[in-house]
Amino acid sequence: MDGSERSRRLQRVYSAKDNRELAEGYDLWAKDYEDDMLSLGYSLPAVAAGFVGRHVAPGGSLLDAGAGTGMFGGILRVLGYGDLVGIDISGRMLERAAKKGAYRDLRRMVLGEPLGFDSGFFSAAVSVGVFTTNHAPPGALDELVRVVEPGGWVIFSVRDDVYRDGGFEEKQASLENDGRWGRVTMSEAFQPFPAGNTSHLNRLFVYKTA
């Protein structure tokens, strides 16, 4: 697929005005999403998997929040994480993820709304490529912390401009000030697309829940 078509699909989800438009955009993109992202050299799932491997011991249950087509879950499964649950706003994306066979369970849920899991249900929650322009809000972090057991892990990426200007820096600090988690590490800002522009710089964060 030519670059203009890829750009149009990306722009559709970045310009979504609400969750309905966002879900529709990803439903329409689901069939071509992985091919498009891989053709752009998308490295965020592989880099994030390194952070998970460094901090989260295999054996527990992991939530892939914003699982999409299962790119990240497929990597985690190869690394030995066998108890994976994925959620996403797009049913079509989840249909693609199911074909990978990496997940124990897949459910359509919306980050920023209450998640249908008991408190402390997971050993870790991971979210890659989700906290970006016109996507999940900073308030979604409250639920990720809630569904992870005390002493568990929340590992996620945030687009750097969204981190600084979209309320994430303040929200992450608030959760720390409230004693709900502690920051273990924050990566330098890096480019997930080799030929992209600097507005797409991302950071990865690792927090341990209290």
C-alpha positions as a printed Julia matrix, in Angstrom:
210×3 Matrix{Float64}:
   0.0     0.0    0.0
   1.36    3.45  -0.9
   2.44    5.92   1.73
  -0.46    8.31   1.17
  -2.97    5.6    2.07
  -1.03    4.71   5.23
  -0.92    8.38   6.18
  -4.66    8.71   5.63
  -5.38    5.78   7.96
  -3.06    7.15  10.63
  -4.57   10.61  10.36
  -8.08    9.16  10.71
  -7.36    7.73  14.16
  -5.29   10.72  15.31
  -8.12   13.09  14.39
 -10.92   11.03  16.01
 -13.33   13.29  17.9
 -14.66   10.6   20.24
 -14.38    6.91  21.08
 -16.92    5.95  18.41
 -14.82    7.54  15.67
 -11.68    6.03  17.14
 -13.17    2.52  17.16
 -14.46    2.94  13.61
 -11.07    4.13  12.43
  -9.32    1.09  13.85
 -12.04   -1.27  12.62
 -11.44    0.01   9.1
  -7.67   -0.23   9.51
  -7.55   -3.67  11.16
  -6.88   -5.73   8.03
  -3.89   -3.62   6.96
  -2.66   -2.31  10.31
   0.27   -4.64  10.87
   1.52   -4.44   7.3
   1.35   -0.65   7.44
   3.16   -0.37  10.77
   5.83   -2.93   9.95
   6.51   -1.26   6.61
   7.21    1.94   8.55
   9.71    0.11  10.77
   7.56    0.45  13.9
   9.81   -0.51  16.82
   7.76    0.42  19.89
   6.46   -3.11  20.71
   9.95   -4.62  20.52
  11.49   -1.89  22.7
   8.65   -2.16  25.24
   9.08   -5.94  25.39
  12.64   -5.35  26.56
  11.34   -3.29  29.48
   8.8    -5.98  30.37
  11.46   -8.68  30.22
  13.71   -6.67  32.52
  11.12   -6.18  35.26
   8.24   -8.68  35.04
   8.88  -12.32  35.82
   7.03  -14.79  33.57
   4.32  -16.74  35.31
   1.83  -14.11  36.32
  -1.16  -12.79  34.43
  -0.52   -9.78  32.18
  -3.04   -7.3   30.79
  -2.24   -5.98  27.31
  -4.27   -2.76  27.41
  -4.84   -1.6   23.86
  -3.83   -4.92  22.34
  -4.81   -4.01  18.8
  -3.97   -6.83  16.39
  -1.8    -8.52  19.02
   1.63   -7.41  17.81
   2.87   -6.86  21.36
   1.18   -9.97  22.74
   2.79  -12.09  20.06
   6.22  -10.88  21.16
   5.45  -11.41  24.85
   4.26  -14.95  24.2
   7.56  -15.82  22.52
   9.36  -14.39  25.56
   7.53  -16.82  27.86
   4.54  -14.81  29.07
   1.79  -17.36  28.65
  -1.11  -15.85  30.64
  -2.06  -12.83  28.53
  -5.38  -10.99  28.48
  -5.92   -8.35  25.82
  -8.41   -5.5   25.63
  -9.04   -2.99  22.86
 -11.59   -0.46  21.68
 -11.8    -2.11  18.24
 -13.59   -5.41  17.79
 -12.04   -5.92  14.36
  -8.54   -5.46  15.76
  -9.29   -8.04  18.44
 -10.45  -10.49  15.77
  -7.0   -10.19  14.2
  -5.34  -10.62  17.61
  -7.29  -13.81  18.27
  -5.72  -15.43  15.21
  -2.27  -15.16  16.82
  -3.19  -17.6   19.6
  -1.16  -15.58  22.11
  -3.98  -14.55  24.44
  -5.98  -16.48  27.03
  -8.79  -13.96  26.73
  -9.65  -10.95  24.55
 -12.33   -8.42  25.4
 -13.59   -5.18  23.92
 -13.08   -2.46  26.53
 -12.35    1.24  26.4
  -9.42    2.74  28.28
 -10.66    5.72  30.22
 -13.79    3.83  31.28
 -14.12    1.3   34.15
 -12.48   -1.99  33.26
 -14.37   -5.22  33.93
 -11.72   -6.87  36.11
 -11.43   -7.29  39.85
  -8.92   -5.12  41.69
  -5.48   -6.7   41.84
  -6.39   -9.25  39.17
  -3.15   -8.95  37.16
   0.55   -9.17  37.96
   1.23   -6.44  35.42
  -0.49   -4.17  32.93
   1.27   -3.1   29.75
   0.08   -0.52  27.25
   2.03    0.29  24.1
   1.18    2.91  21.5
  -2.11    3.78  23.19
  -1.39    7.04  25.03
  -1.07    9.29  22.01
  -3.0    12.03  20.22
  -6.8    11.77  20.65
  -6.56    8.32  22.19
  -6.85    7.12  25.8
  -6.85    9.89  28.45
  -4.55   10.23  31.47
  -7.42    9.08  33.7
  -7.1     5.61  32.15
  -4.04    5.1   34.35
  -6.26    4.92  37.46
  -7.87    1.71  36.24
  -4.56    0.16  35.15
  -3.24    0.71  38.67
  -6.43   -0.68  40.21
  -6.43   -3.96  38.3
  -2.75   -4.7   39.11
  -1.85   -6.39  42.38
   0.2    -4.52  45.0
   3.86   -4.82  44.12
   2.96   -5.43  40.48
   3.97   -3.5   37.38
   2.45   -0.92  35.06
   4.55   -0.41  31.93
   3.42    1.89  29.15
   4.48    4.27  26.41
   3.36    7.87  26.03
   3.96   10.04  23.01
   6.34   12.72  24.28
   4.32   15.79  23.3
   1.19   14.19  24.8
   3.13   13.44  27.99
   4.14   17.08  28.34
   1.0    18.8   27.04
  -1.81   16.27  27.45
  -1.93   15.92  31.24
   0.06   12.7   31.61
   3.03   14.23  33.41
   0.7    15.69  36.04
  -1.45   12.55  36.33
   1.55   10.25  36.75
   2.97   12.54  39.43
  -0.42   12.67  41.19
  -0.62    8.87  41.39
   2.88    8.83  42.85
   2.07   11.59  45.36
  -1.02    9.63  46.41
   1.14    6.59  47.13
  -0.5     4.4   44.51
   2.68    3.64  42.57
   6.35    4.53  42.37
   8.34    5.23  39.26
  11.11    2.73  38.55
  12.35    4.17  35.28
  11.54    6.53  32.44
  13.26    6.12  29.09
  14.75    8.87  27.03
  12.45   10.1   24.27
  13.02    7.97  21.19
  11.72    7.65  17.65
   9.49    4.57  17.08
   9.47    5.17  13.32
  12.98    5.36  11.79
  11.97    7.84   9.11
   9.36    9.7   11.16
   9.4    13.21  12.55
  10.25   14.32  16.06
   6.6    14.98  16.97
   6.24   11.21  17.21
   8.91   10.77  19.86
   7.8     8.4   22.62
   8.84    7.56  26.17
   8.45    4.31  28.05
   7.63    4.28  31.75
   7.9     1.54  34.36
   5.99    1.89  37.66
   5.64   -0.47  40.59
   2.25   -0.47  42.3
   1.91    0.12  46.02
